[in-house]
């Protein structure tokens, strides 16, 4: 809960930071978990007969790295253009005004 006399810019910045960290943590957990389970935890013979490819990428790389990064790019773009807002910072003051 924000403090009653907290600047609205601080409140907005905190909310945006929390959303950013949640997006990052979700992408990290998914990518590391998926790549471990389907990439590193896979037994293949030397001929790589068991390897599957999706658009030229090994399937675990495509679904574990390319798709989450692409999704994060889209979500971050939407977040930047539609969720983050500008807030008035107050009046500009002249250089000769006294600092308080």
mmCIF file of the C-alpha atoms, coordinates in Angstrom:
data_MODEL
# 
_entry.id   MODEL 
# 
loop_
_atom_site.group_PDB 
_atom_site.id 
_atom_site.type_symbol 
_atom_site.label_atom_id 
_atom_site.label_alt_id 
_atom_site.label_comp_id 
_atom_site.label_asym_id 
_atom_site.label_entity_id 
_atom_site.label_seq_id 
_atom_site.pdbx_PDB_ins_code 
_atom_site.Cartn_x 
_atom_site.Cartn_y 
_atom_site.Cartn_z 
_atom_site.occupancy 
_atom_site.B_iso_or_equiv 
_atom_site.pdbx_formal_charge 
_atom_site.auth_seq_id 
_atom_site.auth_comp_id 
_atom_site.auth_asym_id 
_atom_site.auth_atom_id 
_atom_site.pdbx_PDB_model_num 
ATOM 1   C CA . UNK A 1 1   ? 0.000  0.000   0.000   1.00 0.00 ? 1   UNK A CA 1 
ATOM 2   C CA . UNK A 1 2   ? 1.477  3.344   -1.004  1.00 0.00 ? 2   UNK A CA 1 
ATOM 3   C CA . UNK A 1 3   ? 2.149  6.006   1.573   1.00 0.00 ? 3   UNK A CA 1 
ATOM 4   C CA . UNK A 1 4   ? -0.498 8.764   1.579   1.00 0.00 ? 4   UNK A CA 1 
ATOM 5   C CA . UNK A 1 5   ? 1.979  11.495  0.644   1.00 0.00 ? 5   UNK A CA 1 
ATOM 6   C CA . UNK A 1 6   ? 4.004  9.431   -1.840  1.00 0.00 ? 6   UNK A CA 1 
ATOM 7   C CA . UNK A 1 7   ? 4.602  11.018  -5.199  1.00 0.00 ? 7   UNK A CA 1 
ATOM 8   C CA . UNK A 1 8   ? 2.396  9.449   -7.919  1.00 0.00 ? 8   UNK A CA 1 
ATOM 9   C CA . UNK A 1 9   ? 5.478  9.038   -10.104 1.00 0.00 ? 9   UNK A CA 1 
ATOM 10  C CA . UNK A 1 10  ? 7.064  6.788   -7.476  1.00 0.00 ? 10  UNK A CA 1 
ATOM 11  C CA . UNK A 1 11  ? 3.875  4.722   -7.209  1.00 0.00 ? 11  UNK A CA 1 
ATOM 12  C CA . UNK A 1 12  ? 3.674  4.343   -10.988 1.00 0.00 ? 12  UNK A CA 1 
ATOM 13  C CA . UNK A 1 13  ? 7.370  3.497   -11.266 1.00 0.00 ? 13  UNK A CA 1 
ATOM 14  C CA . UNK A 1 14  ? 7.084  0.842   -8.570  1.00 0.00 ? 14  UNK A CA 1 
ATOM 15  C CA . UNK A 1 15  ? 4.111  -0.772  -10.338 1.00 0.00 ? 15  UNK A CA 1 
ATOM 16  C CA . UNK A 1 16  ? 5.961  -0.810  -13.655 1.00 0.00 ? 16  UNK A CA 1 
ATOM 17  C CA . UNK A 1 17  ? 9.080  -2.285  -12.022 1.00 0.00 ? 17  UNK A CA 1 
ATOM 18  C CA . UNK A 1 18  ? 7.063  -5.083  -10.407 1.00 0.00 ? 18  UNK A CA 1 
ATOM 19  C CA . UNK A 1 19  ? 5.426  -5.954  -13.740 1.00 0.00 ? 19  UNK A CA 1 
ATOM 20  C CA . UNK A 1 20  ? 8.828  -5.987  -15.436 1.00 0.00 ? 20  UNK A CA 1 
ATOM 21  C CA . UNK A 1 21  ? 10.375 -8.282  -12.821 1.00 0.00 ? 21  UNK A CA 1 
ATOM 22  C CA . UNK A 1 22  ? 7.383  -10.647 -12.991 1.00 0.00 ? 22  UNK A CA 1 
ATOM 23  C CA . UNK A 1 23  ? 7.684  -10.858 -16.794 1.00 0.00 ? 23  UNK A CA 1 
ATOM 24  C CA . UNK A 1 24  ? 11.430 -11.462 -16.549 1.00 0.00 ? 24  UNK A CA 1 
ATOM 25  C CA . UNK A 1 25  ? 11.092 -14.139 -13.843 1.00 0.00 ? 25  UNK A CA 1 
ATOM 26  C CA . UNK A 1 26  ? 8.353  -15.927 -15.770 1.00 0.00 ? 26  UNK A CA 1 
ATOM 27  C CA . UNK A 1 27  ? 10.416 -15.979 -18.975 1.00 0.00 ? 27  UNK A CA 1 
ATOM 28  C CA . UNK A 1 28  ? 13.518 -17.126 -17.083 1.00 0.00 ? 28  UNK A CA 1 
ATOM 29  C CA . UNK A 1 29  ? 11.686 -19.958 -15.325 1.00 0.00 ? 29  UNK A CA 1 
ATOM 30  C CA . UNK A 1 30  ? 10.026 -21.152 -18.514 1.00 0.00 ? 30  UNK A CA 1 
ATOM 31  C CA . UNK A 1 31  ? 13.169 -20.953 -20.674 1.00 0.00 ? 31  UNK A CA 1 
ATOM 32  C CA . UNK A 1 32  ? 15.511 -22.635 -18.223 1.00 0.00 ? 32  UNK A CA 1 
ATOM 33  C CA . UNK A 1 33  ? 12.977 -25.305 -17.292 1.00 0.00 ? 33  UNK A CA 1 
ATOM 34  C CA . UNK A 1 34  ? 11.989 -26.099 -20.870 1.00 0.00 ? 34  UNK A CA 1 
ATOM 35  C CA . UNK A 1 35  ? 15.552 -26.156 -22.182 1.00 0.00 ? 35  UNK A CA 1 
ATOM 36  C CA . UNK A 1 36  ? 16.662 -28.399 -19.325 1.00 0.00 ? 36  UNK A CA 1 
ATOM 37  C CA . UNK A 1 37  ? 13.826 -30.875 -19.748 1.00 0.00 ? 37  UNK A CA 1 
ATOM 38  C CA . UNK A 1 38  ? 13.782 -31.046 -23.541 1.00 0.00 ? 38  UNK A CA 1 
ATOM 39  C CA . UNK A 1 39  ? 17.339 -30.095 -24.494 1.00 0.00 ? 39  UNK A CA 1 
ATOM 40  C CA . UNK A 1 40  ? 19.883 -31.128 -21.921 1.00 0.00 ? 40  UNK A CA 1 
ATOM 41  C CA . UNK A 1 41  ? 17.934 -33.970 -20.400 1.00 0.00 ? 41  UNK A CA 1 
ATOM 42  C CA . UNK A 1 42  ? 17.583 -35.783 -23.731 1.00 0.00 ? 42  UNK A CA 1 
ATOM 43  C CA . UNK A 1 43  ? 19.556 -38.830 -24.761 1.00 0.00 ? 43  UNK A CA 1 
ATOM 44  C CA . UNK A 1 44  ? 20.625 -38.865 -28.403 1.00 0.00 ? 44  UNK A CA 1 
ATOM 45  C CA . UNK A 1 45  ? 22.924 -41.161 -30.265 1.00 0.00 ? 45  UNK A CA 1 
ATOM 46  C CA . UNK A 1 46  ? 25.853 -39.769 -32.233 1.00 0.00 ? 46  UNK A CA 1 
ATOM 47  C CA . UNK A 1 47  ? 23.822 -39.668 -35.475 1.00 0.00 ? 47  UNK A CA 1 
ATOM 48  C CA . UNK A 1 48  ? 21.226 -37.296 -33.975 1.00 0.00 ? 48  UNK A CA 1 
ATOM 49  C CA . UNK A 1 49  ? 18.382 -39.392 -35.385 1.00 0.00 ? 49  UNK A CA 1 
ATOM 50  C CA . UNK A 1 50  ? 16.154 -38.395 -32.485 1.00 0.00 ? 50  UNK A CA 1 
ATOM 51  C CA . UNK A 1 51  ? 16.630 -34.670 -33.077 1.00 0.00 ? 51  UNK A CA 1 
ATOM 52  C CA . UNK A 1 52  ? 13.595 -32.832 -34.412 1.00 0.00 ? 52  UNK A CA 1 
ATOM 53  C CA . UNK A 1 53  ? 13.783 -29.471 -36.141 1.00 0.00 ? 53  UNK A CA 1 
ATOM 54  C CA . UNK A 1 54  ? 11.245 -26.680 -36.315 1.00 0.00 ? 54  UNK A CA 1 
ATOM 55  C CA . UNK A 1 55  ? 11.888 -23.960 -38.926 1.00 0.00 ? 55  UNK A CA 1 
ATOM 56  C CA . UNK A 1 56  ? 15.512 -25.114 -39.024 1.00 0.00 ? 56  UNK A CA 1 
ATOM 57  C CA . UNK A 1 57  ? 16.015 -24.809 -35.259 1.00 0.00 ? 57  UNK A CA 1 
ATOM 58  C CA . UNK A 1 58  ? 16.275 -27.777 -32.924 1.00 0.00 ? 58  UNK A CA 1 
ATOM 59  C CA . UNK A 1 59  ? 12.810 -28.055 -31.407 1.00 0.00 ? 59  UNK A CA 1 
ATOM 60  C CA . UNK A 1 60  ? 13.945 -27.389 -27.837 1.00 0.00 ? 60  UNK A CA 1 
ATOM 61  C CA . UNK A 1 61  ? 15.798 -24.216 -28.910 1.00 0.00 ? 61  UNK A CA 1 
ATOM 62  C CA . UNK A 1 62  ? 12.797 -22.930 -30.846 1.00 0.00 ? 62  UNK A CA 1 
ATOM 63  C CA . UNK A 1 63  ? 10.227 -23.587 -28.104 1.00 0.00 ? 63  UNK A CA 1 
ATOM 64  C CA . UNK A 1 64  ? 12.570 -22.852 -25.189 1.00 0.00 ? 64  UNK A CA 1 
ATOM 65  C CA . UNK A 1 65  ? 14.378 -19.727 -26.428 1.00 0.00 ? 65  UNK A CA 1 
ATOM 66  C CA . UNK A 1 66  ? 12.998 -18.251 -29.663 1.00 0.00 ? 66  UNK A CA 1 
ATOM 67  C CA . UNK A 1 67  ? 9.309  -18.330 -28.734 1.00 0.00 ? 67  UNK A CA 1 
ATOM 68  C CA . UNK A 1 68  ? 9.710  -16.919 -25.182 1.00 0.00 ? 68  UNK A CA 1 
ATOM 69  C CA . UNK A 1 69  ? 12.032 -14.142 -26.372 1.00 0.00 ? 69  UNK A CA 1 
ATOM 70  C CA . UNK A 1 70  ? 9.629  -13.261 -29.172 1.00 0.00 ? 70  UNK A CA 1 
ATOM 71  C CA . UNK A 1 71  ? 6.741  -13.280 -26.717 1.00 0.00 ? 71  UNK A CA 1 
ATOM 72  C CA . UNK A 1 72  ? 8.664  -11.058 -24.298 1.00 0.00 ? 72  UNK A CA 1 
ATOM 73  C CA . UNK A 1 73  ? 9.417  -8.635  -27.115 1.00 0.00 ? 73  UNK A CA 1 
ATOM 74  C CA . UNK A 1 74  ? 5.725  -8.376  -28.023 1.00 0.00 ? 74  UNK A CA 1 
ATOM 75  C CA . UNK A 1 75  ? 4.592  -8.079  -24.396 1.00 0.00 ? 75  UNK A CA 1 
ATOM 76  C CA . UNK A 1 76  ? 7.279  -5.470  -23.646 1.00 0.00 ? 76  UNK A CA 1 
ATOM 77  C CA . UNK A 1 77  ? 6.235  -3.430  -26.677 1.00 0.00 ? 77  UNK A CA 1 
ATOM 78  C CA . UNK A 1 78  ? 2.581  -3.514  -25.640 1.00 0.00 ? 78  UNK A CA 1 
ATOM 79  C CA . UNK A 1 79  ? 3.597  -2.636  -22.075 1.00 0.00 ? 79  UNK A CA 1 
ATOM 80  C CA . UNK A 1 80  ? 5.725  0.298   -23.226 1.00 0.00 ? 80  UNK A CA 1 
ATOM 81  C CA . UNK A 1 81  ? 3.124  1.777   -25.547 1.00 0.00 ? 81  UNK A CA 1 
ATOM 82  C CA . UNK A 1 82  ? -0.117 1.131   -23.669 1.00 0.00 ? 82  UNK A CA 1 
ATOM 83  C CA . UNK A 1 83  ? 0.592  0.547   -19.951 1.00 0.00 ? 83  UNK A CA 1 
ATOM 84  C CA . UNK A 1 84  ? 3.430  2.917   -19.092 1.00 0.00 ? 84  UNK A CA 1 
ATOM 85  C CA . UNK A 1 85  ? 2.259  6.488   -18.865 1.00 0.00 ? 85  UNK A CA 1 
ATOM 86  C CA . UNK A 1 86  ? 3.943  9.849   -18.686 1.00 0.00 ? 86  UNK A CA 1 
ATOM 87  C CA . UNK A 1 87  ? 3.367  11.860  -15.560 1.00 0.00 ? 87  UNK A CA 1 
ATOM 88  C CA . UNK A 1 88  ? 3.770  15.585  -15.111 1.00 0.00 ? 88  UNK A CA 1 
ATOM 89  C CA . UNK A 1 89  ? 7.007  16.384  -13.333 1.00 0.00 ? 89  UNK A CA 1 
ATOM 90  C CA . UNK A 1 90  ? 5.972  19.878  -12.262 1.00 0.00 ? 90  UNK A CA 1 
ATOM 91  C CA . UNK A 1 91  ? 6.828  23.324  -13.434 1.00 0.00 ? 91  UNK A CA 1 
ATOM 92  C CA . UNK A 1 92  ? 10.183 24.099  -14.981 1.00 0.00 ? 92  UNK A CA 1 
ATOM 93  C CA . UNK A 1 93  ? 12.162 26.549  -12.931 1.00 0.00 ? 93  UNK A CA 1 
ATOM 94  C CA . UNK A 1 94  ? 14.753 28.995  -14.041 1.00 0.00 ? 94  UNK A CA 1 
ATOM 95  C CA . UNK A 1 95  ? 18.389 28.492  -13.175 1.00 0.00 ? 95  UNK A CA 1 
ATOM 96  C CA . UNK A 1 96  ? 18.383 31.588  -10.974 1.00 0.00 ? 96  UNK A CA 1 
ATOM 97  C CA . UNK A 1 97  ? 15.555 30.332  -8.724  1.00 0.00 ? 97  UNK A CA 1 
ATOM 98  C CA . UNK A 1 98  ? 16.560 29.296  -5.236  1.00 0.00 ? 98  UNK A CA 1 
ATOM 99  C CA . UNK A 1 99  ? 16.733 25.577  -4.498  1.00 0.00 ? 99  UNK A CA 1 
ATOM 100 C CA . UNK A 1 100 ? 14.617 24.431  -1.600  1.00 0.00 ? 100 UNK A CA 1 
# 
